[in-house]
Amino acid sequence: MAEFPTKASTRTSSPTREPALRSQRCSPISALRPYLRAPPRSRRCAPIWGFVCSSLGALMLLQLVLGLLVWALIADIPYHLYPAYSWVMFVAVFLWLVTIVFFILYLFQLHMKLYMVPWPLVLMSFNVGSTILYITAFITCSAAFELTSLKGTGPYNQWVAASFFLCLVMIAYGVSSFFSFQAW
């Protein structure tokens, strides 16, 4: 019968590899395909904020801030008197709320638990649809503010600012559509 070796090691990992594994866990993840690449050391942050460090997360934050500005500017004026602005308000609030849902989904990596849903395709479809809806809202808002208020008044300036931020949000969703298409 063979002798059992006296110097058997029951360790499952070496202590020299643990810091390397710990630093890999703290690296930000790619929003749609976290297993593809690790970011450079200069862009590493806490695990929960890894999505915010990605380009998709930063764009979603930009969309949320600019979308909030749009609907806050429009809500401050009696938009219900003009049907065109009701459409703009609907687009701004609806897409802002859906973007919050997607942001929470990706921030807490809940999309990884629902693996049967094709998230890259869903996110790309949402971004393309949002871009199209924001284009219509931008055209509507830009065409209607000349007709609804006097130049230089408070409401006129708010309509102009809302149109400007609508354009910025539209561009942000367009850039997100491009990155989502690349990830798809």
N, CA, C and O of each residue as an XYZ file, in Angstrom:
736
protein
N       0.837     -1.163      0.000
C       0.000      0.000      0.000
C       0.892      1.240      0.000
O       1.888      1.312      0.720
N       0.519      2.184     -0.804
C       1.337      3.384     -0.952
C       1.170      4.284      0.252
O       0.092      4.390      0.836
N       2.245      4.917      0.598
C       2.235      5.851      1.727
C       1.588      7.158      1.307
O       1.763      7.613      0.176
N       0.836      7.760      2.226
C       0.251      9.083      1.992
C       1.352     10.115      2.150
O       2.090     10.080      3.135
N       1.478     11.046      1.188
C       2.563     12.026      1.301
C       2.399     12.885      2.550
O       1.290     13.289      2.898
N       3.500     13.153      3.207
C       3.453     13.927      4.442
C       3.322     15.418      4.190
O       2.900     16.160      5.078
N       3.669     15.860      3.015
C       3.599     17.285      2.724
C       2.477     17.583      1.734
O       2.690     18.317      0.769
N       1.319     17.040      1.950
C       0.179     17.304      1.075
C      -0.399     18.681      1.392
O      -0.548     19.054      2.555
N      -0.710     19.406      0.367
C      -1.272     20.749      0.541
C      -2.767     20.709      0.263
O      -3.203     20.197     -0.768
N      -3.528     21.236      1.164
C      -4.979     21.282      0.981
C      -5.460     22.669      0.574
O      -6.664     22.923      0.538
N      -4.545     23.550      0.273
C      -4.894     24.907     -0.160
C      -5.528     24.889     -1.537
O      -5.111     24.134     -2.416
N      -6.546     25.730     -1.719
C      -7.202     25.797     -3.027
C      -6.705     26.964     -3.857
O      -6.872     26.966     -5.077
N      -6.105     27.943     -3.231
C      -5.552     29.063     -3.988
C      -4.298     29.549     -3.281
O      -4.117     29.367     -2.077
N      -3.460     30.161     -4.060
C      -2.226     30.655     -3.469
C      -2.443     32.069     -2.940
O      -3.246     32.812     -3.504
N      -1.752     32.456     -1.877
C      -1.942     33.799     -1.328
C      -1.445     34.892     -2.261
O      -1.857     36.044     -2.118
N      -0.579     34.572     -3.205
C      -0.084     35.602     -4.113
C      -1.115     35.969     -5.168
O      -1.049     37.058     -5.738
N      -2.061     35.086     -5.437
C      -3.072     35.389     -6.449
C      -4.257     36.150     -5.887
O      -4.988     36.769     -6.660
N      -4.483     36.139     -4.589
C      -5.670     36.781     -4.017
C      -5.751     38.270     -4.297
O      -6.829     38.730     -4.673
N      -4.686     39.065     -4.144
C      -4.816     40.490     -4.472
C      -5.159     40.718     -5.938
O      -5.899     41.647     -6.262
N      -4.633     39.884     -6.823
C      -4.951     40.048     -8.244
C      -6.431     39.774     -8.486
O      -7.081     40.491     -9.247
N      -6.964     38.740     -7.842
C      -8.381     38.438     -8.002
C      -9.243     39.548     -7.407
O     -10.282     39.892     -7.971
N      -8.829     40.102     -6.294
C      -9.590     41.173     -5.651
C      -9.640     42.401     -6.559
O     -10.678     43.056     -6.648
N      -8.534     42.721     -7.232
C      -8.532     43.887     -8.113
C      -9.372     43.635     -9.360
O      -9.916     44.582     -9.928
N      -9.494     42.374     -9.801
C     -10.347     42.087    -10.939
C     -11.810     42.252    -10.574
O     -12.606     42.680    -11.410
N     -12.186     41.922     -9.340
C     -13.571     42.073     -8.921
C     -13.980     43.532     -8.839
O     -15.161     43.838     -9.003
N     -13.061     44.432     -8.595
C     -13.373     45.846     -8.435
C     -13.343     46.612     -9.745
O     -13.624     47.810     -9.765
N     -13.014     45.949    -10.825
C     -12.925     46.673    -12.085
C     -14.317     46.911    -12.650
O     -15.218     46.098    -12.445
N     -14.501     48.037    -13.371
C     -15.804     48.296    -13.951
C     -16.089     47.305    -15.065
O     -15.174     46.805    -15.719
N     -17.336     47.034    -15.267
C     -17.720     46.059    -16.271
C     -18.259     46.758    -17.495
O     -18.788     47.867    -17.417
N     -18.121     46.104    -18.611
C     -18.791     46.598    -19.803
C     -20.271     46.353    -19.591
O     -20.656     45.291    -19.102
N     -21.092     47.296    -19.943
C     -22.505     47.233    -19.598
C     -23.214     46.052    -20.240
O     -24.065     45.425    -19.608
N     -22.885     45.748    -21.459
C     -23.616     44.695    -22.147
C     -22.887     43.366    -22.151
O     -23.527     42.315    -22.105
N     -21.593     43.385    -22.204
C     -20.802     42.157    -22.249
C     -19.668     42.250    -21.240
O     -18.547     42.596    -21.615
N     -19.927     41.950    -19.964
C     -18.914     42.160    -18.939
C     -17.709     41.243    -19.058
O     -16.671     41.531    -18.461
N     -17.803     40.165    -19.793
C     -16.716     39.205    -19.849
C     -15.742     39.487    -20.994
O     -14.768     38.750    -21.146
N     -15.965     40.513    -21.796
C     -15.129     40.734    -22.963
C     -13.765     41.321    -22.643
O     -12.753     40.819    -23.133
N     -13.714     42.373    -21.833
C     -12.424     43.016    -21.593
C     -12.392     43.675    -20.230
O     -13.418     44.065    -19.672
N     -11.194     43.784    -19.723
C     -10.988     44.496    -18.462
C     -10.504     45.903    -18.784
O      -9.688     46.076    -19.688
N     -10.985     46.902    -18.071
C     -10.556     48.274    -18.345
C      -9.148     48.532    -17.824
O      -8.631     47.758    -17.018
N      -8.527     49.614    -18.279
C      -7.200     49.941    -17.756
C      -7.258     50.271    -16.271
O      -8.319     50.610    -15.746
N      -6.123     50.173    -15.599
C      -6.068     50.384    -14.153
C      -6.528     51.780    -13.745
O      -7.063     51.949    -12.649
N      -6.336     52.769    -14.587
C      -6.679     54.133    -14.210
C      -8.184     54.347    -14.117
O      -8.621     55.319    -13.500
N      -8.989     53.470    -14.710
C     -10.431     53.658    -14.713
C     -11.147     52.695    -13.773
O     -12.358     52.516    -13.899
N     -10.457     52.086    -12.859
C     -11.099     51.145    -11.955
C     -11.804     51.872    -10.833
O     -11.319     52.887    -10.333
N     -12.960     51.344    -10.437
C     -13.706     51.939     -9.333
C     -14.448     50.829     -8.598
O     -14.285     49.651     -8.917
N     -15.253     51.198     -7.627
C     -15.964     50.224     -6.798
C     -16.889     49.374     -7.663
O     -17.334     49.829     -8.717
N     -17.186     48.138     -7.232
C     -17.976     47.224     -8.060
C     -19.359     47.758     -8.425
O     -19.787     47.604     -9.568
N     -20.059     48.374     -7.496
C     -21.418     48.833     -7.790
C     -21.399     50.006     -8.766
O     -22.362     50.210     -9.505
N     -20.320     50.772     -8.774
C     -20.234     51.926     -9.657
C     -19.519     51.597    -10.956
O     -19.238     52.494    -11.750
N     -19.222     50.333    -11.183
C     -18.553     49.942    -12.418
C     -19.344     50.302    -13.655
O     -18.769     50.697    -14.670
N     -20.655     50.169    -13.583
C     -21.495     50.527    -14.727
C     -21.451     52.024    -14.997
O     -21.456     52.445    -16.153
N     -21.407     52.828    -13.944
C     -21.376     54.287    -14.107
C     -20.068     54.708    -14.762
O     -20.031     55.717    -15.467
N     -18.991     53.952    -14.544
C     -17.700     54.270    -15.165
C     -17.681     53.934    -16.649
O     -16.825     54.433    -17.380
N     -18.610     53.096    -17.111
C     -18.638     52.729    -18.524
C     -19.263     53.850    -19.344
O     -19.931     54.732    -18.803
N     -19.041     53.809    -20.640
C     -19.593     54.850    -21.515
C     -21.111     54.785    -21.545
O     -21.774     55.822    -21.588
N     -21.667     53.583    -21.524
C     -23.120     53.449    -21.527
C     -23.736     54.013    -20.249
O     -24.779     54.665    -20.300
N     -23.109     53.770    -19.122
C     -23.606     54.312    -17.860
C     -23.519     55.823    -17.804
O     -24.440     56.487    -17.329
N     -22.407     56.372    -18.291
C     -22.259     57.833    -18.311
C     -23.284     58.467    -19.242
O     -23.834     59.524    -18.933
N     -23.543     57.829    -20.382
C     -24.556     58.358    -21.290
C     -25.956     58.278    -20.687
O     -26.765     59.187    -20.871
N     -26.241     57.198    -19.969
C     -27.553     57.103    -19.313
C     -27.719     58.178    -18.250
O     -28.795     58.759    -18.112
N     -26.660     58.441    -17.500
C     -26.733     59.531    -16.515
C     -26.963     60.875    -17.200
O     -27.750     61.691    -16.723
N     -26.286     61.101    -18.303
C     -26.483     62.333    -19.066
C     -27.917     62.429    -19.582
O     -28.526     63.498    -19.532
N     -28.455     61.319    -20.075
C     -29.842     61.299    -20.546
C     -30.814     61.598    -19.415
O     -31.800     62.310    -19.607
N     -30.538     61.056    -18.242
C     -31.419     61.298    -17.099
C     -31.396     62.763    -16.676
O     -32.444     63.350    -16.410
N     -30.209     63.351    -16.614
C     -30.106     64.752    -16.180
C     -30.744     65.682    -17.209
O     -31.527     66.562    -16.852
N     -30.411     65.490    -18.481
C     -30.964     66.361    -19.514
C     -32.461     66.152    -19.692
O     -33.200     67.112    -19.908
N     -32.916     64.899    -19.602
C     -34.353     64.629    -19.693
C     -35.122     65.275    -18.552
O     -36.226     65.782    -18.748
N     -34.537     65.257    -17.359
C     -35.166     65.923    -16.213
C     -35.249     67.429    -16.450
O     -36.260     68.052    -16.124
N     -34.213     68.008    -17.006
C     -34.240     69.435    -17.324
C     -35.334     69.751    -18.335
O     -36.037     70.752    -18.194
N     -35.484     68.909    -19.351
C     -36.498     69.146    -20.380
C     -37.885     69.160    -19.768
O     -38.640     70.116    -19.948
N     -38.218     68.111    -19.050
C     -39.595     68.089    -18.571
C     -39.828     69.031    -17.409
O     -40.972     69.410    -17.157
N     -38.789     69.421    -16.692
C     -38.962     70.442    -15.663
C     -39.227     71.802    -16.297
O     -40.060     72.565    -15.808
N     -38.523     72.108    -17.384
C     -38.754     73.373    -18.083
C     -40.156     73.444    -18.675
O     -40.811     74.485    -18.612
N     -40.609     72.350    -19.243
C     -41.933     72.343    -19.868
C     -43.036     72.319    -18.815
O     -44.078     72.949    -18.996
N     -42.820     71.606    -17.730
C     -43.848     71.509    -16.689
C     -44.053     72.830    -15.957
O     -45.105     73.044    -15.356
N     -43.067     73.713    -15.999
C     -43.165     74.996    -15.310
C     -44.100     75.972    -16.024
O     -44.542     76.955    -15.429
N     -44.396     75.710    -17.275
C     -45.255     76.575    -18.083
C     -46.581     75.846    -18.297
O     -46.593     74.615    -18.299
N     -47.686     76.550    -18.476
C     -48.963     75.862    -18.717
C     -48.975     75.174    -20.090
O     -49.581     75.664    -21.042
N     -48.300     74.043    -20.164
C     -48.176     73.315    -21.427
C     -49.484     72.688    -21.857
O     -49.673     72.418    -23.043
N     -50.395     72.450    -20.924
C     -51.654     71.780    -21.256
C     -52.540     72.628    -22.162
O     -53.495     72.107    -22.739
N     -52.250     73.912    -22.301
C     -53.019     74.779    -23.195
C     -52.668     74.533    -24.656
O     -53.441     74.887    -25.547
N     -51.517     73.933    -24.911
C     -51.052     73.693    -26.266
C     -50.832     72.202    -26.463
O     -49.975     71.616    -25.800
N     -51.589     71.575    -27.362
C     -51.461     70.122    -27.551
C     -50.057     69.687    -27.977
O     -49.632     68.578    -27.654
N     -49.353     70.526    -28.681
C     -48.001     70.141    -29.134
C     -47.085     69.894    -27.943
O     -46.274     68.968    -27.958
N     -47.213     70.718    -26.923
C     -46.348     70.562    -25.764
C     -46.759     69.386    -24.885
O     -45.948     68.869    -24.116
N     -48.009     68.965    -24.996
C     -48.413     67.747    -24.284
C     -47.657     66.548    -24.845
O     -47.246     65.661    -24.097
N     -47.473     66.522    -26.171
C     -46.696     65.443    -26.776
C     -45.244     65.484    -26.304
O     -44.665     64.450    -25.971
N     -44.667     66.668    -26.276
C     -43.279     66.819    -25.835
C     -43.149     66.373    -24.375
O     -42.190     65.693    -24.009
N     -44.112     66.759    -23.557
C     -44.087     66.379    -22.141
C     -44.221     64.868    -21.980
O     -43.537     64.267    -21.152
N     -45.104     64.251    -22.773
C     -45.266     62.801    -22.709
C     -43.964     62.098    -23.068
O     -43.534     61.188    -22.359
N     -43.339     62.509    -24.154
C     -42.082     61.883    -24.593
C     -41.010     62.048    -23.521
O     -40.319     61.090    -23.174
N     -40.875     63.263    -22.999
C     -39.811     63.532    -22.025
C     -40.001     62.717    -20.744
O     -39.052     62.103    -20.257
N     -41.209     62.707    -20.200
C     -41.440     62.008    -18.928
C     -41.396     60.494    -19.118
O     -40.772     59.791    -18.322
N     -42.046     59.987    -20.156
C     -42.086     58.542    -20.377
C     -40.685     57.971    -20.589
O     -40.320     56.971    -19.971
N     -39.903     58.606    -21.459
C     -38.563     58.084    -21.728
C     -37.627     58.296    -20.548
O     -36.698     57.514    -20.351
N     -37.856     59.334    -19.767
C     -37.060     59.544    -18.566
C     -37.299     58.414    -17.567
O     -36.353     57.897    -16.973
N     -38.570     58.028    -17.382
C     -38.894     56.945    -16.444
C     -38.349     55.600    -16.936
O     -37.824     54.822    -16.140
N     -38.467     55.322    -18.222
C     -37.946     54.056    -18.752
C     -36.419     54.025    -18.659
O     -35.835     52.971    -18.406
N     -35.778     55.168    -18.862
C     -34.323     55.227    -18.717
C     -33.911     54.967    -17.273
O     -32.886     54.330    -17.030
N     -34.689     55.449    -16.320
C     -34.408     55.154    -14.908
C     -34.485     53.649    -14.663
O     -33.647     53.093    -13.953
N     -35.477     52.994    -15.243
C     -35.616     51.533    -15.070
C     -34.400     50.820    -15.652
O     -33.837     49.937    -15.005
N     -33.986     51.192    -16.869
C     -32.810     50.571    -17.473
C     -31.548     50.869    -16.672
O     -30.694     49.996    -16.513
N     -31.424     52.084    -16.172
C     -30.249     52.446    -15.389
C     -30.156     51.592    -14.130
O     -29.079     51.090    -13.804
N     -31.257     51.421    -13.426
C     -31.269     50.587    -12.213
C     -30.973     49.130    -12.567
O     -30.240     48.444    -11.854
N     -31.554     48.666    -13.681
C     -31.315     47.293    -14.126
C     -29.829     47.032    -14.349
O     -29.297     46.013    -13.907
N     -29.170     47.946    -15.029
C     -27.753     47.758    -15.331
C     -26.855     48.099    -14.152
O     -25.797     47.490    -13.989
N     -27.255     49.057    -13.329
C     -26.429     49.434    -12.183
C     -26.291     48.276    -11.201
O     -25.199     47.999    -10.704
N     -27.397     47.608    -10.929
C     -27.366     46.492     -9.980
C     -27.191     45.144    -10.675
O     -27.358     44.098    -10.047
N     -26.860     45.159    -11.948
C     -26.596     43.971    -12.762
C     -27.750     42.979    -12.742
O     -27.536     41.767    -12.748
N     -28.955     43.489    -12.719
C     -30.131     42.620    -12.739
C     -30.326     41.992    -14.115
O     -30.976     40.954    -14.236
N     -29.774     42.610    -15.145
C     -29.878     42.033    -16.482
C     -29.122     40.703    -16.574
O     -29.425     39.881    -17.438
N     -28.151     40.489    -15.701
C     -27.423     39.225    -15.696
C     -28.276     38.094    -15.123
O     -28.081     36.929    -15.471
N     -29.204     38.430    -14.261
C     -30.083     37.408    -13.680
C     -31.185     37.006    -14.663
O     -31.676     35.878    -14.622
N     -31.569     37.921    -15.538
C     -32.574     37.640    -16.568
C     -31.860     37.370    -17.887
O     -32.011     38.113    -18.857
N     -31.085     36.298    -17.903
C     -30.213     36.004    -19.033
C     -30.970     35.581    -20.280
O     -30.405     35.612    -21.373
N     -32.238     35.183    -20.150
C     -32.984     34.731    -21.317
C     -33.462     35.892    -22.189
O     -33.885     35.672    -23.324
N     -33.403     37.105    -21.685
C     -33.780     38.290    -22.454
C     -32.547     38.782    -23.211
O     -31.479     38.930    -22.617
N     -32.679     39.035    -24.509
C     -31.517     39.548    -25.265
C     -31.304     41.035    -24.978
O     -31.752     41.886    -25.748
N     -30.623     41.350    -23.879
C     -30.496     42.731    -23.414
C     -29.802     43.654    -24.396
O     -30.222     44.804    -24.524
N     -28.768     43.221    -25.095
C     -28.175     44.154    -26.072
C     -29.183     44.596    -27.139
O     -29.210     45.762    -27.532
N     -29.998     43.662    -27.595
C     -31.009     43.999    -28.594
C     -32.111     44.882    -28.003
O     -32.576     45.819    -28.652
N     -32.524     44.581    -26.774
C     -33.562     45.382    -26.112
C     -33.071     46.810    -25.906
O     -33.797     47.766    -26.177
N     -31.844     46.951    -25.429
C     -31.307     48.287    -25.184
C     -31.100     49.055    -26.486
O     -31.349     50.259    -26.540
N     -30.650     48.375    -27.529
C     -30.477     49.045    -28.815
C     -31.835     49.498    -29.360
O     -31.958     50.616    -29.859
N     -32.849     48.641    -29.266
C     -34.192     49.008    -29.738
C     -34.746     50.190    -28.951
O     -35.348     51.097    -29.524
N     -34.540     50.176    -27.646
C     -35.005     51.295    -26.824
C     -34.301     52.589    -27.201
O     -34.947     53.630    -27.323
N     -32.993     52.541    -27.388
C     -32.247     53.755    -27.730
C     -32.626     54.290    -29.106
O     -32.741     55.503    -29.283
N     -32.820     53.409    -30.076
C     -33.224     53.859    -31.412
C     -34.631     54.454    -31.351
O     -34.885     55.512    -31.926
N     -35.540     53.777    -30.658
C     -36.901     54.310    -30.506
C     -36.925     55.635    -29.765
O     -37.682     56.538    -30.121
N     -36.104     55.749    -28.746
C     -36.020     57.003    -27.986
C     -35.467     58.129    -28.843
O     -35.931     59.267    -28.763
N     -34.483     57.810    -29.656
C     -33.935     58.831    -30.555
C     -35.004     59.340    -31.513
O     -35.124     60.545    -31.733
N     -35.774     58.430    -32.078
C     -36.836     58.824    -33.012
C     -37.902     59.655    -32.298
O     -38.347     60.675    -32.824
N     -38.313     59.226    -31.107
C     -39.316     59.997    -30.366
C     -38.796     61.370    -29.971
O     -39.541     62.348    -30.019
N     -37.531     61.457    -29.583
C     -36.975     62.760    -29.231
C     -36.803     63.651    -30.463
O     -36.880     64.874    -30.346
N     -36.573     63.069    -31.632
C     -36.524     63.875    -32.861
C     -37.891     64.517    -33.101
O     -37.978     65.705    -33.410
N     -38.961     63.723    -32.956
C     -40.306     64.285    -33.154
C     -40.625     65.336    -32.097
O     -41.239     66.358    -32.401
N     -40.211     65.090    -30.860
C     -40.467     66.063    -29.792
C     -39.675     67.346    -30.031
O     -40.184     68.441    -29.791
N     -38.446     67.221    -30.495
C     -37.621     68.402    -30.777
C     -38.236     69.235    -31.900
O     -38.316     70.459    -31.800
N     -38.667     68.571    -32.962
C     -39.289     69.292    -34.082
C     -40.582     69.959    -33.626
O     -40.851     71.105    -33.987
N     -41.384     69.247    -32.834
C     -42.638     69.809    -32.341
C     -42.391     71.021    -31.455
O     -43.036     72.057    -31.621
N     -41.475     70.899    -30.529
C     -41.193     71.995    -29.598
C     -40.593     73.193    -30.325
O     -40.948     74.337    -30.043
N     -39.689     72.929    -31.254
C     -39.046     74.020    -31.984
C     -40.030     74.752    -32.895
O     -39.939     75.968    -33.065
N     -40.957     74.019    -33.472
C     -41.920     74.645    -34.375
C     -43.008     75.396    -33.621
O     -43.586     76.338    -34.163
N     -43.298     75.009    -32.400
C     -44.448     75.576    -31.691
C     -44.109     76.759    -30.795
O     -45.013     77.530    -30.474
N     -42.865     76.950    -30.374
C     -42.626     78.008    -29.393
C     -42.744     79.399    -29.998
O     -43.024     80.353    -29.272
N     -42.538     79.547    -31.309
C     -42.727     80.851    -31.952
C     -44.202     81.253    -31.915
O     -44.530     82.436    -31.824
N     -45.080     80.263    -31.985
C     -46.515     80.544    -32.062
C     -47.174     80.726    -30.701
O     -48.263     81.294    -30.614
N     -46.538     80.261    -29.656
C     -47.219     80.205    -28.359
C     -46.822     81.286    -27.376
O     -47.484     81.430    -26.348
N     -45.780     82.052    -27.636
C     -45.392     83.084    -26.680
C     -44.637     84.208    -27.377
O     -44.151     84.055    -28.497
N     -44.554     85.325    -26.696
C     -43.857     86.485    -27.237
C     -42.357     86.369    -26.994
O     -41.908     85.880    -25.957
N     -41.600     86.834    -27.981
C     -40.136     86.760    -27.890
C     -39.634     87.601    -26.715
O     -40.062     88.739    -26.522
N     -38.721     87.021    -25.935
C     -38.122     87.725    -24.810
C     -38.853     87.552    -23.494
O     -38.350     87.994    -22.462
N     -40.015     86.930    -23.490
C     -40.740     86.699    -22.241
C     -40.221     85.435    -21.570
O     -39.463     84.669    -22.164
N     -40.638     85.229    -20.332
C     -40.205     84.048    -19.581
C     -40.595     82.743    -20.240
O     -39.742     81.872    -20.408
N     -41.875     82.569    -20.627
C     -42.247     81.310    -21.285
C     -41.486     81.062    -22.588
O     -41.107     79.930    -22.888
N     -41.268     82.119    -23.351
C     -40.520     81.973    -24.606
C     -39.111     81.454    -24.322
O     -38.636     80.540    -24.996
N     -38.453     82.032    -23.335
C     -37.100     81.591    -22.999
C     -37.090     80.149    -22.504
O     -36.153     79.402    -22.786
N     -38.129     79.755    -21.767
C     -38.193     78.364    -21.303
C     -38.449     77.396    -22.451
O     -37.904     76.292    -22.460
N     -39.271     77.793    -23.417
C     -39.489     76.931    -24.585
C     -38.197     76.767    -25.368
O     -37.869     75.670    -25.822
N     -37.458     77.880    -25.525
C     -36.191     77.813    -26.256
C     -35.198     76.906    -25.515
O     -34.527     76.079    -26.132
N     -35.112     77.066    -24.203
C     -34.207     76.220    -23.417
C     -34.636     74.758    -23.493
O     -33.790     73.868    -23.586
N     -35.948     74.504    -23.453
C     -36.436     73.130    -23.570
C     -36.063     72.547    -24.927
O     -35.680     71.380    -25.013
N     -36.169     73.342    -25.985
C     -35.779     72.860    -27.322
C     -34.286     72.545    -27.378
O     -33.876     71.548    -27.971
N     -33.493     73.390    -26.765
C     -32.045     73.159    -26.742
C     -31.718     71.852    -26.014
O     -30.939     71.039    -26.512
N     -32.312     71.654    -24.838
C     -32.035     70.431    -24.092
C     -32.646     69.208    -24.764
O     -32.112     68.106    -24.637
N     -33.762     69.384    -25.480
C     -34.309     68.282    -26.271
C     -33.299     67.844    -27.328
O     -33.114     66.651    -27.568
N     -32.662     68.804    -27.944
C     -31.648     68.484    -28.955
C     -30.473     67.726    -28.318
O     -29.976     66.758    -28.893
N     -30.039     68.159    -27.152
C     -28.926     67.474    -26.479
C     -29.303     66.050    -26.070
O     -28.499     65.129    -26.213
N     -30.526     65.868    -25.560
C     -30.966     64.522    -25.172
C     -31.077     63.639    -26.404
O     -30.717     62.463    -26.373
N     -31.577     64.217    -27.490
C     -31.693     63.468    -28.740
C     -30.309     62.995    -29.198
O     -30.160     61.853    -29.633
N     -29.321     63.845    -29.105
C     -27.951     63.465    -29.485
C     -27.409     62.387    -28.540
O     -26.744     61.452    -28.987
N     -27.688     62.510    -27.242
C     -27.225     61.507    -26.275
C     -27.839     60.139    -26.567
O     -27.150     59.121    -26.502
N     -29.129     60.115    -26.888
C     -29.759     58.835    -27.240
C     -29.216     58.304    -28.561
O     -29.092     57.091    -28.732
N     -28.892     59.194    -29.499
C     -28.305     58.753    -30.762
C     -26.940     58.118    -30.558
O     -26.633     57.092    -31.166
N     -26.122     58.720    -29.711
C     -24.804     58.143    -29.409
C     -24.963     56.807    -28.681
O     -24.217     55.864    -28.944
N     -25.935     56.724    -27.766
C     -26.205     55.456    -27.080
C     -26.668     54.397    -28.070
O     -26.322     53.223    -27.936
N     -27.443     54.806    -29.056
C     -27.882     53.860    -30.088
C     -26.687     53.304    -30.843
O     -26.625     52.109    -31.135
N     -25.742     54.173    -31.155
C     -24.541     53.728    -31.873
C     -23.739     52.733    -31.039
O     -23.331     51.686    -31.542
N     -23.509     53.061    -29.753
C     -22.753     52.139    -28.904
C     -23.521     50.834    -28.660
O     -22.914     49.765    -28.592
N     -24.836     50.914    -28.531
C     -25.635     49.706    -28.349
C     -25.580     48.838    -29.598
O     -25.531     47.611    -29.502
N     -25.589     49.467    -30.765
C     -25.479     48.711    -32.010
C     -24.133     48.015    -32.101
O     -24.055     46.870    -32.544
N     -23.070     48.697    -31.685
C     -21.747     48.071    -31.696
C     -21.685     46.894    -30.730
O     -21.051     45.883    -31.034
N     -22.329     47.004    -29.578
C     -22.313     45.913    -28.608
C     -23.194     44.750    -29.049
O     -22.951     43.605    -28.668
N     -24.207     45.039    -29.842
C     -25.118     44.003    -30.304
C     -24.419     43.171    -31.353
O     -25.006     42.230    -31.886
